Amino acid sequence: MNNMNVQAKTRNQEKVNASIEAKVETSKGVMLAASVVPAVAGLWAVACFAGGLVASGGPLAMARGFFTAVTGI
């Protein structure tokens, strides 16, 4: 009769699951950073626009100043 020796390799499932969980947590952190940074930049832009409106004397004065700065007239 033929005697066959079969060797099977097994993986440690805990190690694989831990690696997947770490990747998911990293992914969540990246997504949080990717959404917080533009939000902060948007708030900064709104604050700068409001400051420009106050410093120029209103929306019409700001538009006039912008037009003058762009055209040089």
C-alpha positions as CSV (number, residue, x, y, z in Angstrom):
1,M,0.0,0.0,0.0
2,N,1.0,3.6,-0.5
3,N,1.7,5.6,2.6
4,M,1.3,9.3,1.9
5,N,2.4,11.9,4.4
6,V,0.4,15.1,4.1
7,Q,1.6,18.3,5.8
8,A,-0.8,21.1,6.3
9,K,0.2,24.6,7.2
10,T,-2.2,26.6,9.4
11,R,-2.3,30.3,10.0
12,N,-2.8,32.0,13.3
13,Q,-6.2,33.7,12.8
14,E,-5.7,36.1,15.8
15,K,-2.6,37.6,14.1
16,V,-4.5,38.2,10.9
17,N,-7.5,39.7,12.6
18,A,-5.3,42.1,14.7
19,S,-3.6,43.3,11.5
20,I,-7.0,44.0,9.8
21,E,-8.3,45.8,12.9
22,A,-5.1,48.0,12.9
23,K,-5.6,48.9,9.3
24,V,-9.3,49.8,9.9
25,E,-8.3,52.1,12.8
26,T,-5.6,53.7,10.7
27,S,-8.1,54.2,8.0
28,K,-10.5,55.9,10.4
29,G,-7.8,58.2,11.6
30,V,-6.9,59.2,8.0
31,M,-10.5,59.8,7.2
32,L,-10.9,62.0,10.3
33,A,-7.9,64.1,9.4
34,A,-9.0,64.3,5.8
35,S,-12.3,65.8,6.9
36,V,-11.1,68.0,9.7
37,V,-8.3,69.8,7.8
38,P,-10.6,71.2,5.1
39,A,-13.2,72.2,7.7
40,V,-10.6,74.2,9.6
41,A,-9.4,75.8,6.3
42,G,-13.0,76.7,5.5
43,L,-13.6,78.3,8.9
44,W,-10.3,80.3,8.4
45,A,-11.5,81.5,5.0
46,V,-14.8,82.7,6.4
47,A,-13.1,84.5,9.3
48,C,-10.7,86.2,6.8
49,F,-13.6,87.2,4.6
50,A,-15.5,88.7,7.5
51,G,-12.4,90.5,8.7
52,G,-12.0,92.0,5.2
53,L,-15.6,93.1,5.1
54,V,-15.2,94.9,8.5
55,A,-11.8,96.5,7.5
56,S,-13.0,97.7,4.1
57,G,-16.2,99.3,5.4
58,G,-18.7,96.9,3.9
59,P,-19.4,94.6,0.9
60,L,-19.6,97.4,-1.7
61,A,-16.3,98.9,-0.5
62,M,-14.7,95.5,-0.5
63,A,-15.9,94.8,-4.1
64,R,-14.6,98.2,-5.2
65,G,-11.3,97.5,-3.6
66,F,-11.0,94.1,-5.1
67,F,-11.8,95.4,-8.6
68,T,-9.2,98.2,-8.2
69,A,-6.6,95.7,-7.0
70,V,-7.2,93.3,-9.9
71,T,-7.5,95.9,-12.7
72,G,-5.1,98.5,-11.4
73,I,-7.5,101.3,-12.2
